[in-house]
Amino acid sequence: MKTRRRSVFVVCVLAVGASFLAGCSATGRTAGTDPGASTGPSAGASASERTYSARDLANILDRAGTALGVDGTLVTDSELKDAAAKVGGAAGLAQLLGGSNVTYSPQACGDLLATAMQGGVPEDAIAAQFRTSTGAVTAASFAGTPLTSAQKASWTTTVDSVLDQCGTVSLSFEIAGKSVSAKVITAKATATTTADTTVGLRQTMSIEAAGQNLSAVSTVVQAVWGNLLISATTIATDQTTDAQAQAKTVTAEAAVDAVVAAAKR
């Protein structure tokens, strides 16, 4: 029997993995275009009592993106799942993100991902994502169901156990017939938000492919507010595009705060 603790992690992995595919596999929509009317998440309930539908999550992220004043694309739960389905759902994403075609060092890190992805995603798992040229913010939950204390804790406290094994990871794989190697270093970082619980991470990645090198630094903030699991990421690379150079700078902490403020409405 799959546990909700593992399923929470799978929701996050699917949302993050699908975001790489959403540009070509999911239509999405720009911020400020209402994804549909909603009765609101458990109207009148306290944060700990509020539950959400997939439409609620989309509306929350749409309002957050508008409040931040940034250009971006809103990707709904159904679009994320459609993008994931095109590569075989959880099993397919597991292969893309850490399956048999990817070599990890230490291998235990690949095993952690493969184990988490086993059993797929429960039917009531929902997520939405707002993507910009420099990052993304994801809100996840279970449709109409409160999260347990253990599920909320696992969103932030399991970071320590993962970092113990996978603070520094090397991986290699092939894509389009080309060999790619990467080294990823992840460490805890200070982060403060208006959410109930917050944890920050700083990730440095160096990639070598087809004789070219790319380096990137990501700031990741994972937070819990009521029955919402929130993950915000900002990425800076050494090959800045025109869109990234012209984009408004928004921190991961500010993105989380915008989601919390939108959820309170």
Secondary structure as GFF3:
##gff-version 3
##sequence-region A 1 265
A	DSSP	alpha_helix	4	25	.	.	.	ID=ss1
A	DSSP	beta_strand	29	30	.	.	.	ID=ss2
A	DSSP	alpha_helix	54	68	.	.	.	ID=ss3
A	DSSP	beta_strand	73	75	.	.	.	ID=ss4
A	DSSP	alpha_helix	77	85	.	.	.	ID=ss5
A	DSSP	alpha_helix	89	98	.	.	.	ID=ss6
A	DSSP	beta_strand	103	105	.	.	.	ID=ss7
A	DSSP	alpha_helix	107	117	.	.	.	ID=ss8
A	DSSP	beta_strand	125	132	.	.	.	ID=ss9
A	DSSP	beta_strand	135	142	.	.	.	ID=ss10
A	DSSP	alpha_helix	149	166	.	.	.	ID=ss11
A	DSSP	beta_strand	168	175	.	.	.	ID=ss12
A	DSSP	beta_strand	178	189	.	.	.	ID=ss13
A	DSSP	beta_strand	197	209	.	.	.	ID=ss14
A	DSSP	beta_strand	212	225	.	.	.	ID=ss15
A	DSSP	beta_strand	228	237	.	.	.	ID=ss16
A	DSSP	alpha_helix	242	246	.	.	.	ID=ss17
A	DSSP	alpha_helix	252	264	.	.	.	ID=ss18
###
